Amino acid sequence: MKGSTLFQVLAILSVIGSVLSKECTNTPTQLSSHTFRYQLLKSQNETWKQEMFAHYHLIPTDDSAWSDLLPRKILRQEADELSWSMMYKKMKNPGSFKVGGDFLKEISLHDVRLDSDSIQGRAQETNLKYLLMLDVDNLVWSFRKTANLPTPGKPYGGWEAPDIELRGHFVGHYLSATAQMWASTHNDTLKEKMSAVVSALSACQKKMGTGYLSAFPSELFDRFEAIKPVWAPYYTIHKILAGLLDQYTFANDAQALDMTTWMVEYFYNRVQNVIRTHTVERHWLSLNEETGGMNDVLYRLFAITGNPKHLLLANLFDKPCFLGLLAVQADDISGFHANTHIPIVIGSQMRYEVTGDPLYKTISTFFMDIVNSSHSYATGGTSVSEFWSDPKRLASTLQTENEESCTTYNMLKVSRHLFRWTKEVAYADYYERALTNGVLGIQRGTEPGVMIYMLPQGRGVSKAVSYHKWGTPFNSFWCCYGTGIESFSKLGDSIYFEEEGSVPSLYIIQYVSSTLDWKSGKIVLNQKVDPVVSSDPYLRVTLTSSSKEGAEQSSTLNLRIPIWTSSKGAKATLNAQNLDLPAPGSFLQVTWSGGDKLTLNLPISIRTEQIKDDRPEYASVRAILYGPYLLSGYSSGDWDIKTGSTGSDADWISPVPAAYNNHLVTFSQESGESTFVLTNMNQSIRMEKFPKAGTDAAIRATFRLIFDDTSEKISSIEEAIGKTVMLESFDFPGMVLVQQGTENNLVVTDPPKDTATSSFGIVHGLDGKDNSVSLESVTQKGCYIYSGVNYSSSVGMKLSCNSSSSSSGAGFSQATSFTMNNGLSAYHPISFVAKGGSRNYLMVPLQSVRDESYSVYFNMQP
């Protein structure tokens, strides 16, 4: 082929993509899974490896079948036709593109600051701590090894280990995350660290001298191009390119842009060589190995450089056999590896933005529609074991390996683009749902560097017992760790958007306590959102602003009225004057001046949603939401809920009063060298070893004091001494600790008609210690909850009396005395009790759950 080879290929591609659409071949399916590939490469079973790799890409891609249907004159690539194709001319003259539409403009992360006491602010701070924990020498170790440079430090483990073919991918994510985090915080220490990583990688690139830069040798691309087994080398290259480009975009690092363009020149030449030496079909065949968002980052680069080579190479990383399915609006994505293909759609969105070709807007709109209508869980997430299942058959997929975190990260990008193009509230609503339920809960509380790969959605599942469990800061580095650190670095990037014009216009699409330095509007806007609670069913937002010195101008604010609210009870005021509110699913438009004050109160209610499954037998499988929050119920597998026949939510679910947190206690006891706690184990009361917070054991060791006088209120647990109480199990609301006679085991069950058998007096401890209490039976004075003496493991609890021959003296006093502390678990501000068939459920937002077992779907029957 001649020097214009790639331009000619692109013309062929445009013809193929416009006339045919066939399903891509993506085989063998198991090898498309990152989890499976990592297992395979780490395995010592060479027979298994050979068996799996023997089938590597034996079936050609459907692009070759497409080529068989093309006119022969196109296959011969006649220069007189190809050189004059419209696409060729557009590539040579990028300025001839009619760039797409009247898009909303992004607000820079530099101009948004999250309140530190918001959910998003805490998540951002946790992520910042993790980014600062990571060592530069350890991060770039494999890059230096590849470049034959000295390697101080030691390599990290997990997917960044020196023997893992995907190594280097996390470093690319780290460059993106640190750039975004620095823009979000202007943390000087982080700036120094990320600049050091860029400098170290630059030294590696210069040492190799070809433009190539990676943590693995270029030999992996030889295998990729030869269609031999290799783990997604372009996936890693995409992450490095994107990270460098983000360093330029957010931190104005010109060196990073130079490194990016040099890398792209190297890969431009490689791809051109593949097509010159073989055929374009050979290039398409290689794309059945995951390539990440190569098209996306190359379109972004073209938007900066205007270099037609960058546009051309971006086109060649579009996957036309997949995009073709979407172009003809076929819901045929089942069986595809989800996170291989969502980035391709994101790239096609960038193609629309830089070229204005409306086909690619149509493609992503249809894609979003089918994923959201047929393949999404109530979280807004998608995929099972990394793949798309059959449409509207999700009830059969509920398990531990649902919703790969990477897919949610990428679906947020898809919806964000669509919102910027259309201003449709539905896309902003989706963004809120997926971020709230599918991203904010993948950290383990405020523990830096502890995140999950999958978000389980089966019955009685736990984030801690999925296949990957919680990751570790220095030995995981999964793909979802990379997208995770990015997600928590850019939490401020989709709260506000602006529309340019003679009167500046601001769109507020997420209600997050934050401050915006709105340069176009010449104001500093403060958004304060009251914490959402179950006992006060409103989202309450206050907006205030101050004008910058010398700036006197009005602007327009557009506030999202989410689809989950209702007009009844909604209220908005501007400077104490009531405003007319539009219907949910639209924007409230307000003319704004510096010094104004707006309040917005939006009702929040309980609602249920059927799982996306059109089979009649699954019509009762539903999720429960409170505004944007998906509620999960603590459960070991139970999932039956009785809604009653009146249709009123009050029949089956009620909020937990905030004051109840003052009534939560945990009873502990020292024995031997260990601390034990009173615990509900399968509705039997035992003493178990002191648990870690955020676990099933912690909630089982928490009880609510129900006072004999129901109007009783206490501000501290010490005030409970001397009072009569029942002990309600925290995770079995409505069930209490019940005695079954002396020397018999205590159980947790529904309160008996005679509540005296479930009532105990909290008295000063029989051991005489200042901080201890004993629990005395109301019906049998002198009889107390009793453990045992000098036990070293789990022991059953019973009611024992001081007069019994086996229970007397110092041993009895010790066995009946406990330290009463605040409960190991507490009610989340958004907490409800839902009535079940055989038990009730404590419902809390899924994002708040750590290791506890839960269900997010329930079998809901009248």
C-alpha positions in Angstrom: 0.0 0.0 0.0 1.0 3.6 -0.5 1.5 6.3 2.1 -2.2 7.1 2.1 -3.0 3.6 3.3 -4.9 4.6 6.4 -7.0 7.2 4.7 -8.0 4.6 2.1 -8.9 2.1 4.8 -11.0 4.7 6.5 -13.0 5.1 3.3 -13.7 1.4 3.2 -14.7 1.5 6.8 -17.3 4.2 6.2 -18.9 2.1 3.4 -18.9 -1.0 5.5 -20.4 0.8 8.5 -23.1 2.4 6.4 -24.5 -0.7 4.7 -24.1 -3.7 7.0 -24.5 -4.7 10.6 -23.6 -8.0 12.0 -22.8 -9.2 15.5 -19.1 -9.1 16.4 -17.4 -12.3 17.3 -15.9 -12.1 20.7 -14.5 -15.6 21.5 -13.6 -17.4 23.5 -16.0 -15.7 25.9 -14.2 -16.6 29.1 -11.0 -14.9 27.9 -12.8 -11.6 27.6 -13.2 -11.6 31.4 -10.5 -9.7 33.2 -11.1 -11.9 36.3 -10.7 -15.1 34.2 -7.7 -13.8 32.4 -5.9 -13.0 35.6 -6.7 -16.4 37.1 -5.4 -18.1 33.9 -2.1 -16.2 33.8 -1.4 -16.8 37.5 -2.3 -20.5 37.3 0.5 -23.1 37.4 -1.7 -25.5 35.4 0.0 -25.4 32.0 -2.5 -27.9 30.5 -5.4 -25.6 31.3 -3.6 -22.6 29.8 -2.9 -24.5 26.6 -6.5 -25.7 26.3 -7.9 -22.2 26.7 -5.4 -20.5 24.4 -5.8 -23.1 21.8 -9.1 -21.6 20.9 -7.9 -18.0 20.9 -9.7 -16.0 18.1 -10.0 -19.0 15.8 -13.3 -17.7 14.5 -12.8 -14.6 12.3 -14.5 -11.4 13.1 -17.7 -10.6 11.2 -15.8 -7.7 9.6 -14.2 -10.2 7.2 -17.7 -11.4 6.3 -18.7 -7.8 5.7 -15.8 -7.5 3.3 -16.9 -10.5 1.3 -20.1 -8.6 0.5 -18.4 -5.5 -0.6 -18.0 -4.7 -4.3 -14.8 -6.0 -5.7 -13.7 -2.6 -6.9 -13.7 -1.5 -3.3 -11.8 -4.5 -2.1 -9.2 -3.7 -4.8 -9.0 -0.3 -3.2 -9.0 1.6 -6.5 -7.1 4.7 -5.8 -9.1 6.9 -8.2 -12.3 6.3 -6.1 -10.8 6.2 -2.6 -8.7 9.3 -3.0 -11.8 11.3 -3.7 -14.1 10.0 -1.0 -15.7 12.5 1.2 -14.2 11.0 4.3 -10.8 11.2 2.8 -11.3 14.9 2.1 -12.6 15.5 5.6 -9.6 13.8 7.1 -7.3 16.0 5.1 -9.3 19.1 6.0 -10.6 18.6 9.6 -12.0 22.2 9.5 -14.6 21.0 7.0 -16.5 19.1 9.7 -19.7 20.5 10.9 -19.1 20.0 14.6 -22.2 18.9 16.6 -24.5 21.1 18.3 -25.3 23.5 21.0 -23.7 21.5 23.8 -23.7 22.5 27.5 -20.2 23.4 28.6 -18.4 21.6 31.3 -17.6 23.5 34.5 -13.9 23.1 35.4 -13.1 21.0 38.4 -10.8 23.9 39.4 -13.9 26.0 40.1 -15.9 23.5 42.2 -15.2 22.7 45.8 -17.1 20.0 47.7 -18.2 20.5 51.3 -16.0 18.3 53.5 -19.0 17.1 55.5 -21.0 15.9 52.5 -21.1 12.3 51.4 -19.1 13.3 48.3 -16.7 15.3 50.3 -15.8 12.5 52.6 -15.4 10.1 49.6 -13.1 12.5 47.9 -11.0 12.9 51.0 -10.7 9.2 51.5 -9.5 8.9 47.9 -7.1 11.7 48.3 -5.5 9.9 51.2 -5.1 6.8 49.1 -3.5 8.7 46.2 -1.0 10.2 48.6 -0.2 6.8 50.1 1.1 5.4 46.8 4.8 5.6 46.2 6.2 7.0 42.9 9.1 4.5 42.6 6.8 1.6 43.2 4.3 2.8 40.7 6.8 3.2 37.8 8.9 0.2 38.7 7.8 -1.9 35.7 8.1 1.1 33.3 11.7 1.6 34.3 12.4 -2.2 34.1 11.0 -2.2 30.5 13.2 0.8 29.6 16.3 -0.8 31.2 16.6 2.0 33.7 17.5 1.6 37.4 14.5 0.4 39.5 14.5 1.8 43.0 11.6 0.8 45.2 9.7 -2.4 44.7 6.8 -3.2 42.4 3.3 -3.3 43.6 1.3 -6.6 43.5 -2.0 -7.6 42.1 -2.6 -6.6 38.5 0.4 -4.3 38.7 2.8 -7.1 39.5 5.8 -7.6 37.1 4.5 -10.9 35.7 1.0 -9.5 34.8 0.5 -8.5 31.2 -1.9 -5.7 32.1 0.7 -4.0 34.3 0.8 -0.3 33.9 -2.9 0.2 33.5 -3.3 1.5 37.0 -0.5 4.0 36.6 -2.5 5.5 33.7 -5.6 5.7 35.9 -3.4 7.2 38.6 -2.3 10.0 36.2 -6.0 10.8 35.4 -7.1 10.6 39.0 -4.3 12.8 40.4 -4.9 15.4 37.7 -8.6 15.5 38.5 -8.0 15.4 42.2 -5.5 18.2 42.0 -8.0 20.3 40.1 -10.6 19.5 42.8 -8.3 20.3 45.8 -5.1 22.0 44.7 -3.3 19.8 47.1 0.4 20.7 46.7 1.8 17.4 47.8 -0.3 15.6 45.2 0.9 18.0 42.5 4.5 17.1 43.3 3.7 13.4 43.3 1.9 13.4 40.0 4.5 15.5 38.3 7.2 13.1 39.6 5.3 10.2 37.9 5.1 12.1 34.6 8.8 12.9 34.7 9.7 9.3 35.5 7.6 8.1 32.6 9.2 10.7 30.3 12.6 9.4 31.2 11.5 5.9 30.3 10.1 7.0 26.9 13.2 9.0 26.0 15.4 6.0 27.0 13.5 3.7 24.6 13.7 6.5 21.9 10.8 5.3 19.7 7.8 7.0 21.3 6.8 3.7 22.9 5.9 3.9 26.6 4.5 1.1 28.7 5.2 -1.1 31.7 5.6 -4.1 29.4 7.8 -4.7 26.3 6.5 -4.0 22.8 6.6 -7.8 22.2 3.1 -7.9 23.6 2.0 -5.9 20.5 3.7 -8.3 18.2 1.6 -11.1 19.7 -1.5 -8.8 19.5 -1.0 -8.2 15.8 -0.2 -11.9 15.2 -3.5 -12.8 16.9 -1.7 -14.7 19.6 -2.7 -14.9 23.2 -2.1 -11.7 25.1 -3.9 -9.7 27.7 -5.3 -6.5 26.2 -2.1 -4.4 25.6 -4.1 -1.5 24.0 -6.3 -1.4 27.1 -3.3 -0.4 29.1 -2.0 2.0 26.4 -5.4 3.8 26.5 -5.1 4.3 30.2 -1.6 5.7 29.9 -2.6 8.0 27.0 -5.7 9.2 28.8 -3.7 9.8 32.0 -1.1 11.9 30.2 -3.8 13.8 28.3 -5.5 14.5 31.6 -2.3 15.8 33.1 -2.1 18.3 30.2 -5.8 19.2 30.4 -6.2 19.7 34.2 -2.6 20.6 35.1 -1.4 22.2 31.9 1.6 19.9 31.8 3.0 20.5 28.3 5.5 17.6 28.7 2.6 15.2 29.1 1.1 16.3 25.8 4.4 15.9 24.0 4.6 12.4 25.4 1.1 11.6 24.3 1.6 12.7 20.7 4.9 10.8 20.5 3.2 7.7 21.7 0.4 8.1 19.2 2.9 8.5 16.4 4.4 5.2 17.4 1.1 3.4 17.4 -0.1 5.1 14.2 2.9 3.6 12.4 2.2 0.1 14.0 -1.4 0.1 12.9 -0.4 1.3 9.4 2.2 -1.5 9.2 -0.4 -4.1 10.1 -2.7 -3.0 7.3 0.1 -2.6 4.8 1.5 -6.0 5.6 -1.8 -7.8 5.9 -5.3 -6.4 5.4 -7.7 -4.1 7.3 -9.5 -7.3 8.3 -6.4 -8.4 10.2 -6.6 -5.1 12.1 -10.3 -5.6 12.8 -9.6 -9.2 13.9 -7.1 -7.9 16.5 -9.7 -5.6 18.0 -11.6 -8.6 19.4 -9.0 -8.3 22.2 -10.1 -5.5 24.5 -8.7 -2.1 23.5 -10.3 0.1 26.2 -11.2 3.6 25.0 -8.5 4.0 22.4 -11.0 5.7 20.0 -12.1 8.0 22.8 -8.7 9.3 23.8 -7.7 9.7 20.2 -10.7 11.8 19.4 -10.0 13.9 22.5 -6.4 14.3 21.3 -7.6 15.3 17.9 -9.8 18.0 19.5 -6.6 19.5 20.9 -4.1 19.0 18.1 -6.3 19.1 15.0 -3.8 16.5 13.5 -5.7 14.4 11.0 -3.5 11.4 11.9 -5.1 11.4 15.3 -8.6 11.5 13.9 -7.8 8.7 11.4 -6.3 6.4 14.1 -9.4 7.1 16.3 -11.6 5.9 13.5 -9.6 2.8 13.2 -10.2 1.9 16.8 -14.0 2.3 16.5 -15.4 -1.2 16.4 -17.9 -1.0 13.5 -19.3 -4.5 13.9 -20.5 -3.5 17.4 -21.4 0.1 16.6 -23.2 -1.2 13.5 -25.6 -3.2 15.7 -26.5 0.0 17.5 -26.8 2.0 14.3 -29.5 -0.3 13.0 -31.0 -0.3 16.5 -30.7 -4.0 17.3 -30.9 -4.9 21.0 -28.4 -7.7 20.6 -25.7 -6.9 23.1 -26.3 -10.0 25.3 -23.2 -12.1 25.6 -20.8 -9.2 25.0 -18.2 -8.3 27.6 -19.8 -5.1 28.9 -16.7 -3.1 29.8 -15.0 -3.9 26.5 -17.8 -2.2 24.6 -19.1 0.7 26.7 -15.8 2.6 26.1 -16.3 2.1 22.4 -19.6 3.8 22.6 -18.0 6.7 24.6 -15.5 7.0 21.8 -18.3 7.2 19.3 -19.8 10.0 21.3 -16.5 11.9 21.0 -16.6 11.2 17.3 -20.0 13.0 17.2 -18.6 15.9 19.2 -15.6 16.4 16.9 -17.1 15.6 13.5 -20.8 16.4 14.0 -21.8 13.1 12.3 -25.4 12.6 13.7 -25.2 8.8 13.3 -23.0 8.6 16.4 -25.4 10.6 18.4 -28.1 8.2 17.4 -25.9 5.2 18.3 -25.2 6.3 21.8 -28.8 7.4 22.4 -30.1 3.9 21.4 -27.4 2.3 23.4 -28.3 4.2 26.5 -32.0 3.3 25.9 -31.5 -0.4 25.7 -29.1 -0.7 28.6 -31.3 1.3 30.8 -34.5 -0.4 29.8 -33.4 -4.0 29.5 -30.0 -4.6 31.1 -29.8 -2.3 34.2 -30.3 -3.1 37.9 -32.0 -0.7 40.3 -28.6 0.8 41.1 -28.3 2.0 37.5 -25.5 -0.5 37.0 -25.2 -3.3 34.5 -23.5 -6.7 33.7 -23.3 -10.0 35.5 -19.8 -11.7 35.7 -18.6 -8.8 33.5 -21.1 -9.7 30.6 -24.5 -8.5 29.4 -27.2 -11.1 29.9 -30.4 -11.6 27.9 -32.5 -8.5 27.8 -35.2 -8.2 30.4 -34.1 -11.4 32.1 -32.3 -10.0 35.1 -34.1 -11.9 37.8 -32.0 -15.0 36.8 -28.8 -13.1 37.2 -29.0 -11.9 40.8 -25.8 -13.1 42.6 -22.5 -11.8 44.0 -20.9 -10.9 40.7 -23.3 -8.2 39.5 -22.4 -4.7 38.3 -18.7 -4.5 37.6 -17.7 -1.1 39.0 -15.9 -0.2 35.8 -19.2 -0.5 33.8 -20.9 2.1 36.1 -18.0 4.4 35.7 -18.3 4.3 32.0 -22.1 4.4 31.8 -21.9 7.6 33.7 -19.8 9.0 30.9 -22.3 7.9 28.3 -25.2 9.6 30.2 -23.1 12.7 30.8 -22.5 13.2 27.1 -26.2 12.7 26.4 -27.2 15.2 29.0 -24.8 17.8 27.7 -26.2 17.4 24.2 -29.9 17.3 25.0 -30.5 18.8 28.4 -32.9 16.0 29.1 -33.5 15.5 32.8 -33.8 11.7 32.3 -30.0 11.5 31.7 -29.3 13.6 34.8 -31.6 11.4 36.8 -29.8 8.4 35.6 -26.5 10.0 36.5 -27.7 10.7 40.0 -29.0 7.1 40.4 -25.8 5.4 39.2 -23.5 7.7 41.1 -25.5 7.4 44.3 -25.9 3.7 44.3 -23.3 2.3 42.0 -20.2 4.4 42.8 -20.5 6.0 46.3 -20.7 2.6 48.0 -17.7 0.9 46.4 -15.4 2.4 49.1 -15.4 0.6 52.5 -16.4 3.6 54.5 -13.5 6.0 54.9 -10.7 3.4 54.6 -8.3 4.6 52.0 -7.6 2.1 49.2 -10.3 -0.4 50.1 -12.7 -0.8 47.2 -14.8 -3.5 45.5 -14.8 -5.0 42.0 -18.4 -6.2 41.8 -21.5 -4.9 43.5 -23.5 -8.0 44.6 -27.3 -7.8 44.2 -28.4 -11.3 45.1 -30.3 -12.5 48.2 -28.3 -12.3 51.4 -25.1 -11.2 49.7 -22.2 -9.2 51.0 -19.5 -6.9 49.4 -17.0 -8.8 51.6 -17.8 -12.3 50.3 -18.0 -11.7 46.5 -15.3 -13.4 44.4 -12.9 -10.5 44.8 -14.1 -9.3 48.2 -12.7 -6.0 49.3 -9.4 -5.1 47.7 -6.3 -4.0 49.5 -4.3 -0.7 49.0 -1.1 -2.2 47.7 -1.9 -5.7 46.3 -5.1 -5.4 44.2 -5.0 -2.8 41.5 -7.8 -4.3 39.5 -9.4 -2.5 36.6 -12.1 -1.3 39.0 -9.4 0.2 41.3 -8.3 2.4 38.4 -11.8 3.6 37.6 -12.5 3.9 41.3 -9.7 6.3 42.0 -10.9 8.4 39.0 -14.5 8.4 40.1 -13.7 9.7 43.5 -11.4 12.4 42.1 -14.0 14.0 39.9 -17.1 14.0 42.0 -17.5 17.7 41.3 -17.5 17.5 37.5 -21.2 16.8 37.0 -22.9 19.0 39.5 -23.0 22.1 37.3 -23.0 22.8 33.6 -23.2 26.1 31.8 -24.7 27.5 28.6 -22.9 30.4 27.0 -24.8 33.3 25.6 -25.6 37.0 26.2 -27.1 36.0 29.5 -25.1 33.2 31.2 -27.1 30.2 32.1 -26.2 27.6 34.7 -27.6 24.1 35.0 -27.6 22.5 38.5 -28.2 18.8 38.0 -26.9 17.3 41.2 -27.8 18.5 44.7 -24.5 18.3 46.5 -23.2 20.7 49.2 -20.5 22.7 47.3 -19.2 26.0 46.2 -18.9 27.1 42.6 -16.7 30.0 41.4 -18.9 30.7 38.3 -16.7 32.8 36.1 -19.2 33.4 33.3 -21.9 34.4 35.8 -19.3 36.5 37.8 -20.6 35.1 41.1 -19.5 32.6 43.8 -22.5 30.3 44.3 -23.0 28.3 47.5 -25.2 25.2 47.5 -26.1 23.8 50.8 -28.0 20.5 51.0 -29.4 19.3 54.3 -28.6 15.7 55.1 -31.5 13.5 53.8 -33.2 11.6 56.5 -36.1 9.1 56.6 -37.9 11.0 59.4 -38.2 14.2 57.3 -39.1 13.2 53.7 -37.8 16.2 51.9 -34.7 17.2 50.0 -33.9 20.6 51.3 -31.5 22.8 49.2 -30.4 26.4 49.8 -28.6 28.5 47.2 -26.9 31.8 48.0 -24.3 33.8 46.1 -22.1 36.8 46.2 -21.1 38.9 43.2 -17.4 39.3 42.4 -16.1 42.8 42.9 -17.3 45.2 40.2 -19.6 42.6 38.7 -23.2 43.5 38.3 -25.1 41.2 35.9 -28.0 38.8 36.0 -27.9 35.2 34.9 -30.2 32.2 34.7 -30.2 29.2 37.0 -31.8 26.0 35.8 -32.5 23.6 38.7 -33.3 19.9 38.0 -36.7 18.8 39.4 -36.0 15.0 39.5 -38.5 12.5 38.3 -38.5 10.8 41.7 -40.2 13.8 43.5 -43.8 15.0 43.3 -45.4 18.3 42.8 -47.6 17.9 45.9 -45.7 19.4 48.8 -42.9 20.8 46.7 -41.9 24.4 47.3 -39.4 26.9 46.0 -38.8 30.4 47.1 -36.6 33.2 45.7 -35.8 35.9 48.3 -38.8 34.6 50.3 -41.2 34.9 47.3 -42.9 31.6 46.2 -42.0 30.3 42.7 -44.2 28.2 40.5 -42.6 24.8 40.2 -42.7 22.8 37.0 -43.6 19.1 36.9 -41.0 16.5 37.9 -38.6 15.6 35.1 -38.0 19.2 34.0 -36.0 22.3 35.1 -37.0 25.2 37.3 -35.7 28.3 35.6 -34.8 31.3 37.7 -33.4 34.7 36.9 -30.5 35.2 39.4 -28.6 38.2 40.7 -25.7 38.3 43.2 -27.0 38.3 46.8 -30.2 36.3 46.0 -31.3 33.4 48.1 -33.2 30.4 46.8 -34.7 27.6 48.8 -36.0 24.3 47.3 -37.9 21.7 49.2 -38.6 18.5 47.2 -40.7 15.7 48.7 -39.1 12.3 48.9 -41.2 9.2 49.1 -40.9 5.4 49.1 -41.4 3.7 45.7 -40.8 0.3 44.4 -39.5 -0.8 41.0 -39.9 -4.2 39.3 -36.7 -5.8 38.2 -36.1 -5.7 34.5 -37.6 -9.0 33.7 -40.7 -9.5 31.6 -41.5 -13.0 32.7 -44.8 -13.1 34.8 -43.3 -15.3 37.5 -40.9 -12.5 38.4 -43.5 -9.6 38.5 -43.3 -9.5 42.3 -39.5 -9.1 42.4 -39.0 -5.4 43.2 -36.5 -3.0 44.6 -37.3 -0.3 47.1 -36.1 3.3 46.7 -36.3 6.5 48.7 -35.8 9.3 46.3 -32.5 8.5 44.5 -31.4 6.1 47.2 -31.7 2.3 46.6 -32.5 0.7 50.0 -31.0 -2.6 51.0 -32.4 -4.8 53.8 -30.1 -6.6 56.2 -30.8 -10.2 55.4 -29.1 -13.6 55.2 -31.3 -14.6 52.3 -34.9 -13.8 53.4 -36.7 -11.6 50.9 -40.4 -11.9 51.4 -42.2 -8.6 52.1 -45.9 -8.2 52.8 -47.3 -4.9 51.5 -50.9 -5.3 52.7 -54.0 -4.8 50.5 -54.7 -1.1 50.8 -51.9 0.0 48.5 -50.5 2.4 51.2 -46.8 2.4 51.9 -47.6 3.0 55.5 -49.0 -0.5 55.7 -45.6 -2.1 55.2 -42.7 0.4 55.7 -42.1 3.0 58.3 -39.1 5.4 59.1 -36.9 4.8 62.1 -37.0 7.8 64.4 -33.7 9.6 64.7 -33.8 9.4 68.5 -33.6 5.6 68.4 -29.8 5.9 68.0 -29.6 7.0 71.6 -31.2 3.7 72.6 -28.7 1.4 70.9 -26.4 -0.6 73.1 -23.8 -3.4 73.0 -23.1 -5.6 76.0 -19.6 -6.8 76.4 -17.7 -9.0 78.9 -14.1 -9.9 79.4 -13.2 -13.6 79.6 -9.7 -14.9 79.5 -7.7 -12.6 77.3 -10.6 -11.8 75.0 -13.6 -9.5 74.9 -17.0 -11.0 74.0 -20.3 -9.4 73.1 -23.9 -10.4 73.6 -25.0 -11.5 70.1 -28.0 -12.7 68.2 -26.9 -15.7 66.3 -29.7 -17.2 64.2 -32.2 -16.0 66.8 -30.3 -17.6 69.6 -28.4 -15.5 72.2 -24.7 -16.2 72.5 -21.5 -14.5 73.6 -19.2 -14.0 70.6 -15.8 -12.4 70.2 -15.8 -8.6 69.8 -16.4 -7.9 66.1 -15.1 -5.4 63.5 -17.4 -2.5 62.8 -19.5 -2.7 59.6 -19.9 -6.5 59.8 -22.8 -8.9 60.3 -21.3 -9.7 63.7 -21.4 -6.0 64.7 -25.1 -5.6 63.8 -25.9 -8.9 65.6 -24.2 -7.5 68.7 -26.4 -4.4 68.7 -29.7 -4.1 70.5 -32.3 -1.3 70.9 -33.6 -0.6 74.4 -37.4 -0.5 74.3 -38.5 1.1 77.5 -41.5 -0.1 79.6 -42.7 3.5 79.4 -42.8 4.0 75.6 -42.6 7.8 76.0 -39.2 7.5 77.7 -36.4 9.4 76.0 -32.7 9.3 77.0 -29.8 11.2 75.7 -27.1 8.8 76.9 -27.2 5.1 77.7 -26.2 5.7 81.3 -29.7 7.1 81.9 -31.1 3.6 81.1 -29.8 2.2 84.4 -32.6 1.5 86.8 -35.2 1.2 84.0 -37.2 -1.7 82.6 -36.5 -2.5 79.0 -37.0 -5.1 76.2 -34.0 -5.7 74.0 -34.8 -5.5 70.3 -32.4 -7.1 67.9 -31.0 -4.5 65.6 -31.1 -6.6 62.4 -34.5 -8.2 63.3 -36.6 -5.2 64.1 -39.8 -6.1 66.0 -38.2 -9.2 67.6 -36.9 -9.1 71.1 -34.8 -11.2 73.5 -37.1 -13.6 75.3 -36.4 -15.8 78.4 -37.7 -19.4 78.3 -37.4 -20.2 82.0 -34.4 -20.5 84.3 -31.3 -22.4 83.0 -32.8 -22.4 79.5 -31.3 -20.6 76.5 -32.4 -17.1 75.6 -33.9 -16.6 72.1 -34.9 -13.8 69.8 -38.5 -13.9 68.6 -41.7 -11.9 68.3 -42.7 -10.3 71.6 -45.0 -12.7 73.6 -48.4 -11.5 74.7 -47.1 -11.3 78.2 -44.3 -8.9 77.6 -43.0 -9.5 81.2 -41.1 -12.6 79.9 -39.2 -10.3 77.5 -38.6 -7.5 80.0 -35.4 -7.0 82.0 -34.3 -4.4 84.6 -31.0 -2.8 83.9 -29.3 -2.7 87.3 -25.8 -1.9 88.5 -23.5 -4.8 87.9 -23.4 -7.5 90.5 -19.6 -7.5 90.3 -19.6 -4.1 91.9 -17.6 -2.3 89.2 -18.5 1.2 88.4 -19.1 0.8 84.7 -20.9 -2.5 84.7 -24.6 -3.5 84.5 -26.6 -6.7 85.0 -29.9 -7.6 83.3 -32.4 -8.9 85.8 -35.6 -10.7 84.9 -38.8 -8.8 85.7 -40.8 -11.9 86.3 -38.1 -13.8 88.3 -36.3 -11.5 90.7 -32.8 -12.5 91.5 -32.4 -14.2 88.0 -30.1 -12.6 85.5 -28.8 -13.0 82.0 -25.9 -15.3 82.5 -22.9 -16.3 80.3 -20.4 -18.5 82.1 -17.0 -18.3 83.8 -13.7 -18.3 82.0 -15.0 -19.2 78.6 -12.7 -18.8 75.6 -15.1 -19.2 72.7 -18.7 -18.9 71.8 -21.0 -19.7 74.6 -24.9 -19.8 74.9 -26.7 -17.5 77.2 -29.4 -18.4 79.7 -31.4 -17.0 82.6 -29.8 -18.1 85.8 -30.6 -17.3 89.4 -28.3 -16.4 92.3 -29.9 -19.0 94.5 -29.1 -22.0 92.2 -26.3 -24.2 93.5 -24.5 -24.0 90.2 -24.6 -20.3 90.0 -23.4 -18.5 93.1 -20.6 -16.5 94.5 -18.0 -14.4 92.6 -18.3 -16.5 89.5 -22.0 -15.7 89.3 -21.4 -12.0 89.7 -18.8 -12.1 87.0 -21.0 -14.1 84.6 -23.9 -11.7 85.0 -22.1 -8.4 84.7 -21.5 -6.6 81.4 -20.1 -3.4 80.2 -22.9 -1.5 78.4 -21.6 0.7 75.6 -23.2 2.6 72.7 -24.2 0.1 70.0 -21.5 -1.2 67.6 -23.9 -0.4 64.8 -26.1 2.7 64.4 -29.2 3.6 62.4 -28.3 5.3 59.2 -30.1 8.7 58.9 -32.0 7.0 56.1 -33.4 4.0 57.9 -36.8 2.2 57.5 -38.4 -1.0 58.9 -40.2 -3.1 56.2 -42.6 -5.8 57.2 -41.8 -9.3 56.1 -43.6 -12.5 55.9 -41.7 -14.2 58.7 -39.5 -11.3 59.9 -39.0 -7.6 59.4 -36.1 -5.9 57.7 -34.0 -2.9 58.6 -33.6 -1.0 55.3 -30.7 1.4 54.7 -29.1 2.9 51.6 -27.0 0.4 49.7 -24.2 2.9 49.5 -23.8 2.8 53.3 -23.4 -1.0 53.6 -19.9 -2.4 54.2 -19.5 -6.1 55.1 -23.1 -6.7 56.2 -25.3 -9.3 54.4 -28.1 -7.7 52.5 -30.7 -8.0 49.8 -31.7 -5.3 47.3 -34.5 -7.1 45.6 -37.5 -8.5 47.5 -40.4 -10.7 46.7 -43.3 -8.3 47.4 -46.7 -9.8 47.9 -50.0 -8.3 49.3 
